[in-house]
Amino acid sequence: MTDDSVSTLNESEDGNVTAEQSEGGYVKTATYNYISRKSLIHGAKNVEMKGKSIIHSGVHIRGDFQTVRIGRYCHLHEKTIIRPPSYQSSLDPNEDQIKFLPLIIGNHTRIGKECVIEAASIGSSVYIGDGCVISKRVIIKDCCFVEAGTVIASDMVIPPFSRVKGCPGKIVEEGFMPESVAVTFVEDCVEEYTEFLKHLEDGDL
């Protein structure tokens, strides 16, 4: 497959993710994604991964609500929840009032442990620390840094190169992140993927 190919996870009759092969506690897909056997993916057919991304233990992805798209070299760390955002589509009680939007994550993005993600879009080269809550329909542009424990309120739009912290989350200094993060975040995610493979080969995972 080419670098632009996309791996769509498939469920077997017993609900498990099908893949090319298994290594240790992880399943490897055709596009070299690694998915922990201790993660939980609902609606796997709606979860698309471009390649070389890692889903760690305890991650919970709700592809049964709407499509979830994950870019290349992304890292979803332990016990994080990825849930497409809901919105009220109608006030008519006779109609389906709650619908869901797709959730899109760009390339070279790291999401820390024990986060709850209900964003509409998270850009490329984004770092989200541990224990963050990214509320419904939030849009985070490229090259942003979200500090650990931050809670971003629903419908916020975070501009590129922003640093966000606090509860509720606020932009510390718009444009605070240097332009070099567009390169360093890429390098960090590739290095983290390489280190993961080394630990996997050594039987540490």
C-alpha positions in Angstrom: 0.0 0.0 0.0 1.1 3.6 -0.5 1.7 6.1 2.3 -1.7 7.7 1.5 -3.6 4.5 2.0 -6.1 4.2 4.9 -6.6 1.2 7.1 -10.2 0.7 8.1 -10.6 -1.6 11.1 -13.1 -4.4 10.6 -15.1 -6.4 13.1 -15.4 -10.2 12.9 -18.6 -11.9 14.0 -17.4 -11.9 17.6 -16.7 -8.2 17.5 -13.0 -8.4 17.5 -10.8 -6.2 15.2 -9.3 -8.1 12.3 -5.7 -7.4 11.4 -2.6 -8.7 9.5 -1.0 -10.2 12.6 -0.6 -10.0 16.3 2.5 -9.0 18.2 2.5 -9.4 22.0 -0.4 -7.5 23.5 -1.0 -5.5 20.3 -2.7 -6.2 17.0 -0.9 -4.9 13.9 -3.0 -3.7 10.9 -2.0 -3.6 7.2 -0.8 0.0 7.5 1.3 -0.7 10.6 -1.0 0.6 13.2 -0.7 -1.1 16.6 -3.8 -1.5 18.7 -3.8 -2.8 22.2 -5.8 -6.0 22.8 -6.9 -4.2 26.0 -8.5 -1.3 24.1 -12.2 -1.2 23.3 -13.3 -0.1 19.8 -17.1 0.0 19.1 -18.1 0.2 15.4 -14.6 -0.7 14.2 -15.7 -0.4 10.5 -16.1 3.4 11.1 -12.7 3.8 12.6 -10.1 4.8 9.9 -6.4 5.0 10.5 -3.9 6.3 7.9 -1.0 4.3 9.3 1.7 3.9 12.0 -0.5 5.1 14.8 -0.7 3.4 18.3 -3.8 2.8 20.4 -2.7 1.9 23.9 -4.3 -0.1 26.6 -7.7 1.0 28.0 -8.4 3.4 25.1 -12.2 3.5 24.2 -13.2 4.6 20.8 -16.9 5.0 19.9 -17.0 4.4 16.2 -20.6 3.2 16.5 -21.7 6.8 16.9 -20.0 8.3 13.8 -16.8 8.0 11.8 -13.5 8.5 13.6 -10.5 9.3 11.4 -7.0 9.1 12.8 -4.0 10.3 10.9 -0.4 9.0 10.6 1.9 8.6 13.6 -0.7 9.4 16.2 -0.5 8.2 19.8 -3.6 7.6 21.9 -2.5 6.8 25.4 -3.9 4.7 28.2 -7.6 5.0 29.3 -8.5 7.8 26.9 -12.0 8.0 25.5 -12.5 9.1 21.9 -16.2 9.9 21.3 -17.7 11.7 18.3 -19.5 14.9 19.3 -23.2 15.1 19.6 -25.5 18.0 18.7 -29.2 18.7 18.8 -30.6 18.4 15.3 -34.3 19.2 16.0 -36.6 20.4 18.6 -39.4 18.3 17.3 -40.1 15.5 19.8 -41.2 13.2 17.0 -37.8 13.4 15.3 -34.4 12.1 16.3 -33.1 15.0 18.3 -29.5 14.0 18.9 -27.1 13.3 16.1 -23.3 12.9 15.9 -20.6 14.5 13.9 -17.4 12.8 12.6 -14.3 13.1 14.8 -11.1 13.8 12.9 -7.6 13.7 14.2 -4.7 14.9 12.0 -1.2 13.5 11.7 1.6 13.5 14.3 -0.8 14.2 17.2 -0.3 12.9 20.7 -3.2 12.5 23.2 -2.2 11.7 26.8 -3.6 9.3 29.4 -7.1 9.5 30.8 -8.5 12.1 28.4 -12.0 12.5 27.2 -12.1 13.7 23.6 -15.4 14.8 22.0 -13.9 17.3 19.6 -15.1 17.8 16.0 -11.5 18.2 14.8 -8.0 18.0 16.2 -5.3 19.2 13.8 -1.9 17.9 13.0 1.1 18.3 15.3 -1.1 18.7 18.4 0.1 17.7 21.9 -2.7 17.0 24.5 -1.5 16.3 28.0 -2.8 13.8 30.5 -6.2 14.1 32.0 -7.6 16.7 29.5 -11.3 17.1 28.6 -11.9 18.4 25.1 -15.6 19.0 25.0 -18.2 18.7 22.3 -17.5 20.1 18.9 -14.3 21.8 19.8 -11.9 22.5 16.9 -8.2 22.5 17.6 -6.1 23.8 14.7 -2.5 22.6 13.9 0.5 22.9 16.1 -1.2 23.5 19.5 -0.1 22.5 23.0 -2.8 21.6 25.5 -1.4 21.3 29.1 -2.3 18.4 31.4 -5.6 18.7 33.2 -7.1 21.3 30.8 -10.8 21.4 30.2 -11.8 23.1 26.9 -15.5 24.1 26.8 -17.8 23.1 24.0 -17.6 24.8 20.6 -14.3 26.6 21.2 -12.0 27.1 18.3 -8.3 27.0 19.2 -6.1 28.9 16.6 -2.9 27.4 15.3 0.3 27.6 17.5 -1.8 28.2 20.6 -0.9 27.0 24.1 -4.0 26.2 26.2 -4.3 25.6 30.0 -6.7 25.7 32.9 -10.3 24.9 33.8 -12.0 26.3 31.8 -9.2 26.2 29.2 -7.9 29.5 28.0 -5.3 30.4 25.5 -2.2 31.5 27.4 -0.6 33.4 24.6 -1.9 33.1 21.1 1.0 32.3 18.8 3.1 31.4 21.8 4.3 28.1 20.3 7.2 28.7 18.0 6.9 27.7 14.3 9.5 25.1 14.8 6.9 22.8 16.6 5.6 22.0 13.1 8.8 20.0 12.7 9.6 19.0 16.3 6.2 17.5 17.0 6.6 15.4 13.8 10.0 14.2 14.9 8.8 13.4 18.4 5.9 11.3 17.2 8.0 9.4 14.8 10.6 8.8 17.5 7.9 7.6 19.9 6.6 5.2 17.3 10.2 3.8 16.8 10.8 3.5 20.5 7.5 1.6 20.9 8.6 -0.9 18.2 11.9 -1.5 20.0 10.1 -2.2 23.3 7.6 -4.5 21.4 10.5 -6.4 19.9 12.2 -6.7 23.2 9.0 -8.2 24.8 8.6 -5.3 27.1 4.9 -4.6 26.1 
